[in-house]
Amino acid sequence: MLGYVFSAFDENSKEKVAIKRSQKIGNKVSREYEVLDALREKDNVLQLLNFFYTVDQKQRVIQNSVFEFCDGNLENVIVKHTDANTYLPIDELKRYVKEILNGLDEMHQMKIVHRDLKPENILLKNGQVKICDFGSSKFLDDVTFKNTPYVVSRYYRAPELILATTKYDTSIDIWGKIQIFNHLAVGCILFELITKTPLFPGDSEGLQLLEQGAIIGSPSDDELDQLDKIIPHDTVKILNSVRDLERIDMECLLRKSHYLEKEIRDAADLIFKMLKWVPKSRLSASAAMMHPFLRDTSINLNQNYSQMGKFASEYSI
């Protein structure tokens, strides 16, 4: 049974909420709940309001997670501007990116890695970013679970994940930031917010690696030595397929979005500093927030949160 989400009405607060239902597996509380519980009252993380179990007609135990209701996500924003042939206003773009980074920074300080950052998992509530879908997330110091490389949607996947390492850290979220900032992922999200197109649209993991090399250039000998320490030795050889590739002119690539002309150099610099072959070389979320492209951008904080303690019977669908 796959999970699904629907809206409901909270009779106590008189507010709309979202309820995610999925079949409970095993006897322990889900790791997603543990992560969400740890992230309670974090400004840019979707807030869990309640959590309870029910039994369906097939006698399966169903896990019900009640969340604050959000009215859209970044994927919707990108599609809207693509269809209208318009671009996201620069101040709004910067705020989204900085709020994603702020949410990641709070997570990473707690040794939590998201592992599936992409535009559709960046919800918006009255314009404020709310990172959601922690089904793939984990505590990095949790010795109970072995890391798996099969996380993060392909377009936002860091090279060390494509190369099957299990020795990754919070920097995989930064790589994906261009697409909406998942460290590496955030780098990918940033690019997509600016241009409305994915940075690395590979149709397979092999092509994805070639797409990455074509943008950030081939890894240097020093980078290969460092990658050899965290990636299975046999798979490091795959990087030979991306040898002798020059780094692309990111400013030229971004220049298609004419509205960014005044800040195009800073935007390109931030993207490249999040997209590094070696994980420890990528900007951290906190450092990225202080980059010249984002330094003076204000973000929305200190939203009021509903309290726990409601019961299933109080929700009407």
Secondary structure, 3 states (H helix, E strand, C coil): CCCEEEEEEECCCCEEEEEEEEECCCCCCCHHHHHHHHCCCCCCECCEEEEEEEECCCCCEEEEEEEECCCEEHHHHHHHHHHHCCCCCHHHHHHHHHHHHHHHHHHHHCCEECCCCCHHHEEEECCEEEECCCCCCEECCCCCCCCCCCCCCHHHCCHHHHCCCCCCCCHHHHHEEECCCCEEHHHHHHHHHHHCCCCCCCCCHHHHHHHHHHHHCCCCHHHHHHHCCCCCHHHHHHHHHHCCCCCCCHHHHHCCCHHHHHHHHHHHHHHHHHCCCCHHHCCCHHHHHCCCCCCCCCCCCCCCCCCCCCCHHHEEC
